[in-house]
Amino acid sequence: MTMKPESVRGASGATDFIGVDRLLTDEEREMRDRTRAFVDERVIPVAADYWDRAEFPFELLEPLGELGVLGATFDPEYGGSGVSNVAYGLAIAELARGSGSLSTFLHVQSGLAMAAIHSLGSEDQKGEWLPGLARCEKIGCFGLTEPDAGSDPGSMKTTATPTGDGYVLNGEKKWIGNGSFSDVAVIWARISGGEDDGRISGFLVRGDAAGYDAGIIPRKGSQRAVWQTHITLTDCHVPEQDRLPGAKGLGSTLSVLAHSRYGVAWDGLGQATDCYETALTYATEREQFGHALASFQLTQQKLVEMVNEISQMQLLSIQIGRLKDDGEMTAPQVSMHKMNNLNKARRIAATARDALGGNGVLLDYRVMEHMADIEGVYSYEGTNDVNTLIVGQAITGHKAFSPAPAKNPEKNGRAERAEEKPE
C-alpha cells in the first residue's frame, strides 16, 4: 500500500492532521511507536485470519507481555512500566488499530483483572498475581456481568456464603473475556450471611478451582478472535486470603470500571484511525472513470468528515488522560470520553466501509472486521445509553437510570446501590 499523504502523518506514521504529536512527551511517543511497530510486524499480518476462524491468537501473548503495555501505569514492582495514562492510552489505540479482539483481551487482562488486584488487593495478592499477569505468563478475567444483570450490577444474584475458612460461591457470570483459560478470575458476589450480609465483594477464584466452569460463547459476530465465556460457579470454595480486602461494596467495583472505561475509549480511537487510513490509502490508489477516487468531491467529503472526527477524539483522549494522571478524572468525564469516541468510531467505520465500495466487506481491507468489533466495544464497559445518562445526571443533577424507584429495594437486592455513586 502507498504511504499516506504527508499532511496527515505524524512522527510515527499515524494520522495527525492537527499536530497532536507535540502535546505528547518523549516517553509517550516512545511507547506509542514501540507498540505501533509490534502491531505492524506481528498483529496485522495474522489478525484477520484469527478473526475469520474465531480463534484466539495465543502466539501473540508472549511478545505482548514483553511489550510493557499490560498494567503499564503500575510501578515496576507490580510488573508495570510506570508510564503516564496518556502513554497507556496511546498503546491501547495502537493495539486496537491492529485488532479489536486483541485490545479487548488487554482491557480484560490489564484494565479489569490487574486493575482490581492492584487497587483492591493485599500486598500478598499483588505480589502473587500482578507481575505474571503483566508478562502474560498468567491470565486473568473479571466476572461482574450476569445473564440478567448487565448495566445494573447492583441486582447481581451470585452469592458468597461465609464458611469457617472462607466462602462458597454460587451463581453465573456472562460475557466474561478470557474466562476459559484464566489462571485467576476476579468474581464479584453478594455476601449471604454473617456481618457483611448483603454487601458486594470481590474474590480471586483460581482457574482450576472445583466448581468453576467457563464455557466459550459461540457464534459471535463481533470480537471473534477473543473468547467471551459463560461462567458457572457451583459450590466453589474460595479461602479467606483470596477475598479482595479493598472490595467493600459496589463502589469498589465501579472504581475499577472507570479505569477500564478509560482504556476502552482509546480503543475506539485506534480502530477508527485504521478505518480512516485504509479508506484514505484506498481512495488514492483506486481509479474509477479514469481518475483516482480521492479526486471526487463526495469521496473527499467522506475523508474530511473522518479525519475531523478523529482529530476531536485525539484531543479529548489526551485531555482525559492528563486529568487521570493528575487524579482529577471523574466518572462522568470518562463516560463522556467513552460515549464520544465509540459513537464517532461507529460512524467512521461505516463511512470507511462505504468509501471502499464492495471491497469494504472483505477482511483483507480490515474495515469490516473493525466495523463489527466496534459494535461490541460500543456496548461493553457501559452502553452508550448508560454513559449518556451518567453525563446527563452530572450536568442536570437528576438521575434518570430508571422510570421509578424499585418498590422493594431489599427484595430486589438493590439496597446497596442507593449508597453508591453511579459510574
C-alpha positions in Angstrom: 0.0 0.0 0.0 1.2 3.5 -0.6 2.2 5.9 2.1 -0.4 8.4 3.4 -0.1 12.0 2.3 2.4 13.8 4.5 -0.2 16.4 5.6 -1.9 13.9 7.8 1.1 11.9 9.0 2.7 12.3 12.4 6.1 11.3 13.5 5.1 7.7 13.9 3.2 7.5 10.6 -0.2 7.7 12.3 -2.8 10.2 11.4 -2.2 13.6 13.0 -3.9 16.3 11.0 -3.8 18.9 13.8 -0.4 18.2 15.3 -1.3 16.5 18.5 2.1 14.8 18.5 3.5 18.0 20.0 1.2 17.5 23.0 3.0 14.3 24.0 6.1 13.6 26.0 9.1 11.7 24.6 8.1 8.8 26.8 4.6 8.8 25.5 5.8 8.9 21.9 8.2 6.1 22.6 5.5 3.7 23.9 3.2 4.6 21.1 5.8 4.0 18.4 7.1 0.8 20.0 3.5 -0.6 20.2 2.8 0.5 16.6 5.9 -1.4 15.4 4.7 -4.5 17.2 1.3 -4.2 15.7 2.6 -3.7 12.2 5.1 -6.6 12.4 3.2 -9.2 14.5 -0.5 -8.4 14.7 -1.8 -7.1 11.4 -0.4 -9.9 9.3 -2.4 -12.5 11.3 -5.4 -10.6 12.8 -8.0 -11.1 10.1 -7.3 -14.8 9.8 -7.7 -15.4 13.5 -10.9 -13.2 13.4 -12.3 -15.2 10.5 -11.6 -18.5 12.3 -12.9 -17.2 15.6 -9.7 -18.4 17.3 -7.7 -16.6 20.0 -4.1 -15.7 18.9 -2.1 -17.4 21.7 1.1 -16.9 19.7 0.9 -13.2 20.4 0.7 -13.4 24.2 4.5 -13.8 24.9 5.6 -10.9 22.7 2.6 -8.8 24.0 3.8 -9.5 27.5 7.3 -8.3 26.6 5.9 -5.0 25.3 5.3 -3.5 28.7 1.8 -2.4 27.9 -0.2 -4.5 30.4 -0.5 -2.6 33.7 1.8 0.0 32.1 0.8 2.7 34.6 1.7 0.5 37.6 5.1 0.6 39.4 7.8 -1.9 38.1 7.5 -3.9 41.4 4.0 -4.9 40.2 5.1 -5.6 36.6 4.3 -2.2 35.2 6.3 0.4 33.3 5.4 3.4 35.4 4.3 5.4 32.4 1.5 8.0 32.2 -2.1 7.2 31.5 -1.7 9.0 28.2 1.1 6.7 27.2 -1.1 3.7 28.2 -4.0 5.0 26.1 -1.8 5.6 23.1 -0.6 2.0 23.3 -4.2 0.7 23.6 -5.1 2.7 20.5 -2.3 1.1 18.5 -3.3 -2.4 19.6 -6.9 -1.7 18.7 -5.7 -0.4 15.3 -4.2 -3.8 14.7 -7.0 -5.9 16.3 -10.1 -5.0 18.2 -10.1 -8.5 19.6 -6.6 -8.3 21.0 -7.3 -4.9 22.5 -10.3 -6.4 24.2 -8.1 -9.1 25.7 -5.9 -6.3 27.1 -8.9 -4.5 28.6 -9.8 -7.6 30.5 -6.3 -8.6 31.5 -4.9 -5.2 32.3 -7.9 -2.8 32.7 -10.0 -5.1 34.8 -8.3 -8.1 36.3 -4.9 -6.4 37.0 -6.6 -3.1 38.0 -8.9 -4.8 40.5 -6.0 -6.6 42.2 -3.8 -3.5 42.1 -6.4 -1.2 43.6 -8.3 -3.6 45.9 -5.9 -6.5 46.7 -3.5 -7.1 49.5 0.3 -6.9 49.1 0.5 -10.7 49.0 -2.2 -10.9 46.3 -0.4 -8.2 44.2 2.9 -10.0 44.5 1.4 -13.3 43.6 -0.5 -12.2 40.5 0.5 -8.8 39.0 4.0 -9.5 37.7 2.9 -12.7 35.9 -0.2 -11.1 34.5 1.8 -8.1 33.2 4.0 -10.6 31.3 1.1 -12.7 30.1 2.6 -15.6 31.9 -0.7 -15.8 33.8 -4.1 -14.9 32.5 -6.9 -13.1 34.4 -10.5 -12.4 33.9 -13.2 -10.2 35.6 -16.6 -11.6 36.4 -19.2 -8.9 37.1 -21.8 -9.1 34.4 -24.5 -11.8 34.8 -27.1 -13.2 32.4 -29.7 -10.9 33.9 -27.5 -8.1 35.2 -25.5 -6.1 32.7 -25.9 -2.4 33.2 -27.4 -3.0 36.6 -24.7 -4.7 38.6 -26.5 -3.9 41.9 -29.0 -6.6 41.1 -26.4 -9.4 40.8 -27.5 -12.8 42.1 -24.2 -14.6 42.6 -23.7 -15.3 46.2 -20.8 -15.8 48.6 -21.7 -17.7 51.7 -19.3 -17.5 54.6 -17.8 -20.7 55.9 -15.3 -21.3 58.7 -12.3 -20.7 56.4 -13.6 -18.7 53.5 -16.6 -18.5 51.2 -18.7 -20.7 48.9 -19.7 -19.1 45.7 -22.8 -19.9 43.6 -24.1 -18.2 40.5 -23.4 -17.3 36.9 -21.4 -14.7 35.0 -21.8 -13.9 31.3 -19.7 -12.3 28.6 -16.5 -12.8 30.6 -13.5 -12.5 28.4 -10.6 -14.9 28.9 -12.6 -16.9 31.4 -11.9 -20.3 29.6 -8.2 -20.1 30.0 -7.7 -17.8 33.1 -5.4 -18.6 36.0 -7.4 -16.3 38.2 -10.9 -14.9 37.9 -11.9 -11.7 39.8 -15.5 -12.7 40.7 -18.0 -10.3 42.3 -20.7 -11.7 44.5 -23.1 -10.7 47.2 -22.2 -12.0 50.6 -25.0 -14.1 52.1 -24.8 -14.3 55.8 -22.5 -13.0 58.5 -21.7 -9.5 59.4 -21.3 -8.4 55.8 -24.6 -9.9 54.7 -25.9 -8.2 51.5 -22.6 -6.4 50.7 -21.0 -6.9 47.3 -17.4 -8.1 47.4 -14.6 -9.4 45.1 -13.0 -12.8 45.2 -10.0 -14.3 43.5 -11.1 -17.6 42.1 -8.4 -19.8 40.7 -9.0 -21.3 37.3 -8.5 -24.8 38.5 -10.9 -24.4 41.5 -13.5 -27.1 41.9 -16.9 -25.7 40.9 -15.6 -23.2 38.4 -16.7 -23.8 34.9 -16.3 -21.4 31.9 -17.9 -22.3 28.5 -17.0 -20.3 25.4 -19.9 -18.3 24.0 -20.2 -19.4 20.3 -21.5 -17.8 17.1 -20.4 -14.2 17.8 -20.5 -11.6 15.0 -18.1 -9.2 16.9 -14.8 -9.6 18.7 -14.5 -13.0 17.1 -10.8 -13.5 17.9 -11.3 -13.1 21.7 -13.3 -15.6 23.7 -16.1 -14.5 26.0 -17.4 -17.1 28.3 -20.4 -18.0 30.4 -19.1 -18.9 33.9 -21.0 -21.1 36.2 -20.0 -21.3 39.9 -21.3 -24.3 41.8 -20.3 -24.6 45.5 -17.0 -23.1 44.5 -14.8 -22.6 47.7 -12.6 -19.5 48.0 -10.3 -19.3 51.0 -10.4 -16.1 53.1 -7.0 -15.0 51.9 -8.4 -14.8 48.3 -11.0 -12.3 49.1 -10.0 -8.8 47.9 -9.7 -6.7 51.2 -10.3 -3.4 49.5 -13.6 -4.6 47.8 -16.1 -3.0 50.2 -19.3 -2.6 48.3 -20.5 -1.8 44.7 -18.5 1.4 44.7 -15.3 -0.6 44.7 -16.4 -2.4 41.5 -17.3 0.9 39.8 -13.9 2.4 40.6 -12.2 -0.4 38.6 -14.7 0.1 35.7 -13.7 3.7 35.5 -10.1 2.7 34.7 -11.2 0.1 32.2 -13.7 2.5 30.6 -10.9 5.0 30.1 -8.9 2.4 28.1 -11.9 1.3 26.1 -12.4 4.9 24.8 -8.8 4.8 23.4 -9.8 1.6 21.7 -12.4 3.5 19.7 -9.8 6.0 18.5 -7.4 3.3 17.4 -10.0 1.3 15.4 -11.4 4.5 13.8 -7.9 5.6 12.8 -7.2 2.3 11.0 -10.6 2.6 9.2 -9.8 6.1 8.0 -6.2 5.4 7.0 -7.4 2.4 5.0 -10.0 4.5 3.2 -7.5 7.3 2.5 -5.0 4.9 1.0 -7.7 3.1 -1.0 -9.0 6.4 -2.4 -5.6 7.5 -3.5 -4.8 4.2 -5.3 -8.2 3.2 -6.7 -9.3 4.7 -10.0 -12.8 5.0 -11.4 -13.8 6.7 -14.6 -10.1 7.4 -15.3 -9.5 9.3 -12.1 -8.4 8.5 -8.5 -11.3 8.1 -6.1 -9.6 10.8 -4.0 -10.3 13.4 -6.7 -14.1 13.1 -6.4 -15.9 15.6 -4.2 -18.1 13.0 -2.4 -15.0 10.9 -1.6 -13.2 13.9 -0.2 -16.2 14.8 1.9 -16.1 11.3 3.5 -12.4 11.6 4.2 -12.7 15.0 5.7 -15.5 14.0 8.0 -13.5 11.1 9.2 -10.3 13.0 9.9 -12.2 15.8 11.6 -13.9 13.3 14.0 -10.6 11.6 14.7 -8.9 14.9 15.5 -11.6 15.6 18.1 -11.2 12.1 19.6 -7.4 12.6 19.9 -7.8 15.9 21.8 -10.4 14.6 24.2 -8.5 11.4 24.8 -5.3 13.3 25.7 -7.1 15.7 27.9 -8.9 13.0 29.8 -5.6 11.2 30.2 -4.0 14.3 31.7 -6.8 14.6 34.2 -6.4 10.9 35.1 -2.7 11.4 35.6 -3.4 14.3 37.9 -6.0 12.3 39.9 -8.8 14.6 38.7 -10.7 12.5 36.2 -14.3 12.0 37.2 -16.7 9.2 36.3 -18.9 11.5 34.2 -15.9 12.7 32.3 -14.7 9.2 31.4 -18.3 8.3 30.5 -18.3 11.2 28.0 -14.9 10.0 26.7 -16.2 6.5 26.0 -19.5 7.7 24.7 -17.9 10.3 22.3 -15.2 8.0 21.0 -17.3 5.0 20.3 -20.1 7.0 18.7 -17.6 8.6 16.4 -15.8 5.3 15.7 -19.0 3.6 14.8 -19.8 6.3 12.2 -16.2 6.4 10.9 -16.2 2.6 10.3 -19.5 2.8 8.4 -18.2 5.7 6.3 -14.9 3.9 5.5 -16.8 0.8 4.5 -18.9 2.9 2.2 -15.8 4.6 0.7 -14.3 1.2 -0.2 -17.5 0.1 -2.0 -17.8 -3.7 -2.4 -14.2 -4.2 -1.3 -15.2 -2.8 2.1 -16.8 -6.1 3.1 -13.6 -8.1 2.5 -11.5 -8.9 5.6 -8.4 -8.2 3.5 -9.1 -4.5 4.0 -9.8 -4.9 7.7 -12.6 -2.3 7.8 -15.5 -4.8 8.1 -13.6 -6.5 11.0 -13.3 -3.2 12.8 -16.9 -2.3 12.0 -18.1 -5.5 13.7 -15.7 -5.2 16.6 -16.7 -1.6 17.3 -20.2 -2.8 17.8 -19.0 -5.0 20.7 -17.0 -2.2 22.3 -19.9 0.2 21.8 -21.9 -2.0 24.3 -19.4 -3.1 26.9 -17.9 -1.1 29.7 -21.1 0.9 29.9 -23.5 1.0 27.0 -23.9 4.3 25.1 -27.3 4.9 26.8 -25.9 4.3 30.3 -22.9 6.6 29.7 -25.2 9.2 28.3 -27.3 9.1 31.4 -24.2 9.4 33.7 -23.2 12.5 31.9 -26.8 13.7 32.0 -27.0 13.3 35.7 -23.7 15.2 36.2 -25.0 18.3 34.3 -28.6 18.3 35.5 -28.5 16.8 39.0 -31.3 14.4 38.0 -30.8 10.6 37.9 -32.7 9.1 35.0 -31.5 5.5 35.2 -35.0 4.1 35.9 -38.5 5.4 35.4 -39.3 5.0 39.1 -37.6 3.7 42.3 -37.9 -0.1 43.0 -40.9 -0.8 45.1 -38.9 -3.1 47.3 -35.2 -2.4 47.0 -34.3 -5.0 49.7 -36.2 -7.7 47.9 -34.6 -6.8 44.5 -31.1 -6.9 46.0 -30.6 -3.2 45.3 -30.5 -1.5 48.7 -26.7 -1.1 48.5 -27.0 0.9 45.2 -28.5 3.9 47.0 -25.3 4.4 48.9 -23.1 4.3 45.8 -22.3 7.0 43.2 -23.2 5.9 39.7 -20.2 5.2 37.5 
